[in-house]
Structures are given as C-alpha cells and as structure tokens.
Amino acid sequence: MEDVVSGAGSMLMGSLAKSKSVKEPASAPRVSNDVSDSDEQLLIAVGNHQDRAAFNALFSRFSNKIYAMGMKLTRNEQLSHDLVQEAMLTVWQKAPLYDLDRGTAQSWIFTLTRNRCFDILRKMKRQPATVSADDIWPQEGDIDSQLVHEEMGTMEVEVSKIESFYGQLPAAQRAVVEQIYIHDRTHEEAAAVLEIPLGTLKSRLRLGVGKLRQMVGTEV
Amino acid sequence: MNIDAKYHPTPEQLEGFAQGSLAPGMNVVISAHVELCATCRQSISELEEAASEEWLRSTPDTRASSINFSAMIDSIVDHPQIKGDDATSGNVPEIHMLDHSVTLPRALAKVASDGLVWKQLAGGINQATVTLDDQTQCEFLYMKPGSQVPVHKHQGNEVTLVLDGSFEDELGHYKPADFVVRTAKDLHQPASEEGCLCFAVLDSPLTFTKGLARLLNPFIRYRFRRATSAAAH
C-alpha cells in the first residue's frame, strides 16, 4: 500500500494509500466498509485530503454525464459547459460535507448537478432570483446540524433503552458514537481524538447509529 | 421539524421534485412540505437514488469535445473546500399574523424575506402574492377565524400547504404540513373555523412563450388574477 501508484485504474488504490498516513490504533478492530462502489471512497478521499487523483477519477466518470444533462435541459453548449464547471466545482468544495448517511456518491452528485442546473435555467429564463436551488433542496450540506438535533431528540426519549443497546455495539463503533453524541465533538475532532481517518470515522458512525436505530426500532 | 401530515404530494409531484423537473413555484411548496414531513423526506432520497441511476444508465457517454478536462480541473482545485463547521443552518424566520407568529419552512422563509404585501379579499381572506416564475401563481393566504370562501372551481391544479391553524372542505380537515391537491375538476368550498395560514400554488393558464403571441400574456394574466382574486380560493 505504500508504493506510489498512478493512472486512472489505480486512483482508488492511490487515495487509500495516502489515507493510511493517519494511523489506526492497533487495538481497534477493523470495521469492514460496506461500500462496494468506489465512487464513495473517491469522494471521501477528495473531502478528507483534497485527493487530486480521486477528483480526476470522479471528473472523468461524471463530467460527460453532467454535460449531457445540461444539453438535455438547456440545449446550449456554453451553458452545459458552465454546468460541468459549476457542478464539479461544487463536488470539490462540498466533498468534506459528504458522508455515507447522504446516500450514494452518484446520488449526491446527481442532486448537486440538478441544483446547479436549476440555478442556470432560472438565470437563462430570467426568473426572479427569490429562491435558489439551495433553498429548495438544502440537503447538500447545510441541513446537517438540524438532522443531528433531531437524532439527539429521538435518543433522549429512548435514553434508558439506548444506554443498554449502546453497550452491545462493537468497541470501535461505540467509541465513535461516544465521541460524537456524548462528548459532542465534530467529526473532525473525533477523528483526531481516536486517531482514525475521517472516512473511517464516518462509516463507523453510520454503522453504529444504524445498529442503534435498528435495536430501538425492534424494541419500540 | 417533523409533523405527521395526513395529506402528501402525489407520487408524480415527489418524483418531479427529486428530478428537478418542476416549476420553481411548485418546487418551493413541495420543499416546504418535505421539510416538515419525514415520510416524504425518505421518499425523496429514494427517488433521488433512482433518478441518479437512471441518469447514469440512460446518458450517452460521449465526451464533450468543448471541455478541456485538465484546465477545468486545475481551475477547480484552486478553490478552497467547505468544512463542516462552515455550514450554517441560518436563522429561523417567522411570519406574524395578528396575535401570533409562525415559523416558516426554509424555502418559504426565503420567499417571504423580501416582505409580503397583504391584500384583503372578500370573506375574511387575506392574500399576499409572490412571483417565483412564469408558470405558477403563488400566494400566502390567511383565512381569519370563521371565514368561508365562496364555492369555486380552479383553473388548472392548485396545491395548498397548511402552515398554521387549519381549514376544512367537503373532503377533509387540513392541519399544518398537510398538502392539499385539487385539480380543475374539483369544486370546493374551504372554510376555517380557527383561522389558517397557507401557501398556495396554482398552475397558470395558457401562457405564450414565442413570437407575437407573447403580447397577449399581460391580458391573460390580468384576467387570471381577477378570476382568482374574486374567487379568493
């Protein structure tokens, strides 16, 4: 994993190799990542450490599709070109906000392409600029804090049950859930405290919270 | 915010919302409902997954010749990324109606942020119209307690989202987050015992978008406005 790999086919390996620069604690059991599609790992690599190779790979996979969506909706080459530029820029800028809770990478990229397209079409048709795509579909990143509060609310209600279920989580997931929900740390802070990569933290959090919800759901 | 709504957008409306194929006005009212309704939020993420599958599957993978890949990538990666802490949820906007204030869903708060001009209509109804696009007529409606709208028919489809209070018609009693869809065929007589604040979106009638016929639009819109004002929904 330490050798330098290049070329489109090895980009994923390249990004994984780089992410290994943050050490995993020896005691924590490895949690297998349940992501089979590599798009998610590419996107997380872009978000975690501005991985240029991973971004290149996403760009070559999605830019033509984005261009085609632009042509379908605007029938204008320049606007479609702008759409690729703006959508891929948004992918780059918002990649740190992506996590597996937001669904697949392709769905995430689709939604932000749809949103940029909405804004471009609105300008093209000279419609009033009262509402932007991000007001209509805020899930790209900014509704996050709100969703976390909702999760907290649900957990408070079921707090006694949660406590007993919580003990049943694998140690690695429990450690992550504890950092985020009990110590109230940000994802970045928790990853630093636990000395694990942000991507690993996010997938453990997702698995752990998913398991807790499942346990609460079957009990209630 | 989660409210158990009894009435939801149609599957076609949710699908159009996920795909981004609806007019801005319709997007806004669906967005407001979705923000309040966990069930529809779940449907939307499933529909977005499906739409993204379809997008990747059905789009030809022809390379856009006009795009200089490496130059574009170079210009993009020069930009700073957005970190989690930069994401703000924004302030909570409210609308004041007589004796109390109502917290609006995000998209509607944005719509109302430029200020609303309320007009008094017959039957205890107040209306503040907003222009979001040229395909829909959008308005906030406030029905005073005990108000009743004359029997009327819609031109086109009308969607009404209840924001505060409640109203009732022959088909049901509608509470906050309820999304009421009426087609041109429906004849109804809404009334509100306790008072009600809603946001309504009405399909516009025929609008010409090409050529000299566009000159007719102001007249058509004017007649349309008069008709809806008089009917007052």
Interface residues (C-beta under 8 A of the other chain):
Chain A: G47 Q50 R52 F55 N56 F59 S60 S63 N64 K65 Y67 A68 M69 E77 S80 H81 V84 Q85 M88 L89 W92 Q93 K94 A95 P96 L97 G103 T104 Q106 S107 I109 F110 T111 R114 N115 C117 F118 R122 K125 Q127 P128 T130 V131 S132 D135 I136 W137 P138 Q139 G141 D142 I143 D144 S145 Q146 E150 T186 H187 E188
Chain B: N2 Q19 G20 P24 N27 V28 S31 S45 E48 E49 A51 S52 E53 W55 L56 T59 P60 D61 T62 R63 A64 S66 I67 F69 M72 I73 S75 I76 V77 H79 P80 Q81 I82 K83 G84 D85 A87 T88 S89 G90 R106 A107 K110 V111 D114 V130 T131 L132 D133 D134
